[in-house]
Amino acid sequence: MWPRIDGRRVLALGTPGKVRTLLTDLTLSGAKTATAGLLPLDYEAEGEEVEHVGEHLILVNDAGEKAATIEITSVALVPFAEVPWEFAEAEGEGFTSIQHWREVHQRYWSSLGHEVNDTSTIVCLHYRLLPT
């Protein structure tokens, strides 16, 4: 189960350390407006439901402290091979192509012990920062 702050689910981007700090900073700057999750790893293993449009989440920094509140603006469950370039670009992480996005994400999830193939279900979330 994901942690909660003020009764809302927490969104902790990437792995702790430099990656989480970078992804949180990209979100706070407005450059990152989307994130991808692997359904079996990020939801099923955690006993969590997929986010819904309009849901507010607490974005946390590397220390686990509230950095911002975000609102989910769209949710799509997509096979890995069908994640569109527009989504990858909205992740704001400097991907140069959809193939580059796939390679980076496949390597990331593999490092966590989860192999990804073309039919693996990816949760594609778009979000926006809410005023503080």
C-alpha positions in Angstrom: 0.0 0.0 0.0 1.2 3.5 -0.9 1.9 6.0 1.9 -0.7 8.7 2.5 -0.3 12.3 3.5 -3.3 14.3 4.5 -5.5 11.4 3.4 -4.1 11.5 -0.2 -2.0 8.9 -1.9 1.7 9.8 -2.3 3.5 10.0 -5.6 7.2 9.4 -5.3 8.9 9.6 -8.7 11.6 7.2 -9.7 14.1 5.6 -7.2 15.3 7.4 -4.1 18.3 9.7 -4.5 19.4 11.7 -7.5 16.8 10.2 -9.8 13.9 11.1 -7.5 15.3 14.6 -7.0 15.7 15.2 -10.7 12.1 14.0 -11.5 10.6 16.0 -8.7 12.4 19.1 -9.9 11.3 18.5 -13.5 7.7 18.3 -12.2 8.0 21.4 -10.1 9.5 23.4 -13.1 6.6 22.3 -15.3 8.8 20.4 -17.7 7.5 17.0 -16.6 3.7 16.6 -16.8 3.4 12.8 -17.2 4.8 9.6 -15.6 4.6 5.9 -16.4 4.0 3.0 -14.1 4.2 -0.7 -14.6 0.8 -2.2 -13.7 2.1 -5.4 -12.0 4.9 -3.7 -10.1 3.5 -0.3 -9.1 -0.1 -1.2 -8.6 -0.9 -4.9 -8.3 2.1 -5.7 -6.0 1.2 -2.7 -3.8 -2.5 -3.5 -3.7 -3.3 -0.1 -5.2 -5.9 0.9 -7.7 -4.9 3.0 -10.8 -5.4 6.7 -10.3 -8.4 8.4 -11.8 -8.9 11.7 -13.5 -9.4 14.4 -11.0 -7.6 12.6 -8.2 -5.2 14.7 -6.2 -1.9 13.1 -5.2 0.9 14.4 -2.9 4.2 14.6 -4.8 7.0 14.0 -2.3 10.7 14.9 -2.5 13.6 12.5 -1.8 13.2 13.0 1.9 9.5 11.9 1.7 8.2 15.4 2.4 5.4 17.1 0.5 6.8 19.0 -2.5 3.5 19.7 -4.2 -0.1 18.6 -4.9 -0.8 17.3 -8.4 -4.1 16.5 -10.1 -4.4 13.6 -12.5 -5.7 14.9 -15.9 -5.6 11.7 -17.9 -5.1 8.0 -17.4 -4.5 5.3 -20.0 -3.5 1.7 -19.7 -1.4 1.0 -22.8 0.7 -2.0 -24.0 4.4 -1.1 -23.7 4.8 -1.3 -27.5 2.0 1.2 -28.0 3.0 4.0 -25.7 2.9 7.0 -27.9 5.7 9.5 -28.5 3.5 12.4 -27.2 3.4 10.7 -23.8 7.1 10.0 -23.7 7.8 13.6 -24.6 5.5 14.8 -21.8 7.6 12.9 -19.3 10.0 15.8 -19.8 13.2 13.7 -19.3 14.9 14.5 -22.6 14.0 11.3 -24.5 15.1 11.6 -28.1 12.7 9.1 -29.6 10.0 6.6 -28.5 12.7 3.8 -28.9 14.9 5.8 -26.5 12.0 6.0 -24.0 11.4 2.2 -24.3 15.1 1.4 -23.8 15.3 3.6 -20.7 12.1 2.3 -19.1 12.8 -1.4 -19.9 16.3 -1.0 -18.3 14.7 0.7 -15.3 12.0 -1.9 -14.6 14.5 -4.7 -15.3 16.8 -3.2 -12.6 13.8 -3.6 -10.2 13.5 -7.3 -11.2 10.6 -6.9 -13.6 11.0 -7.9 -17.2 8.9 -5.8 -19.7 7.8 -7.0 -23.1 5.6 -5.5 -25.8 2.4 -6.5 -24.1 3.3 -5.4 -20.6 0.6 -2.9 -19.3 1.9 0.6 -18.7 -0.1 3.1 -16.7 0.3 6.4 -18.5 -0.6 9.4 -16.3 -0.8 13.0 -17.2 -0.9 15.5 -14.4 -0.8 19.2 -13.5 0.6 21.0 -10.5 -2.0 22.6 -8.3 -1.5 26.0 -6.8 -0.1 25.9 -3.3 
